[in-house]
């Protein structure tokens, strides 16, 4: 009642402080527009890398084609509303679960088992240290130097306190992510919040943990496939 059953965040802040000129609503909307433009752009980049790797076609053209999918998202959201978005998210989650489970299982077997994967990661200075950071040896072209079929690493660097707080601050933005806000919008009564929180935390721990482990497995299976920081993002596609 206090916030007049607000649906969006700008509307919530505006009603919460009882503003008449809607200044807070405007500022909030501008922030969302700017940062979600960057967020959406990163999705298009991902589509470009995916299709470019799969079909061996120019990256920019594949990115533009991937951007066309946004039109279909807009259409089915306008036609189906909240139910269409919820159903789409559910189907995407099923695909993600199957893909993560299949890729991590087959790749681990291909790598020689979990023991071989962890042994390989342990040989990289700083890679498995809590406050350590692996430092690849880079050549003049920005690619990691390879010697005797293995990528070279220098001495471990310190993962300083500034880096720790920087990564923690990154997590603050997660509260405004559309896939998170959608879950709150779907709550029918306050009693469901506790159960939703537990389900969400379990899912995030499992999905992100498996995703990180896939990257570690990729180091064992394809050690010299992606030798730049940008190219390394394709390891999941390569493993698939």
Helices and strands as residue ranges (DSSP letters): H 9-16, H 23-55, H 59-67, H 69-111, H 114-122, E 132-133, E 146-147, E 150-151, E 157-158, H 161-172, G 173-176, H 178-185, H 192-221, G 231-234, H 235-239
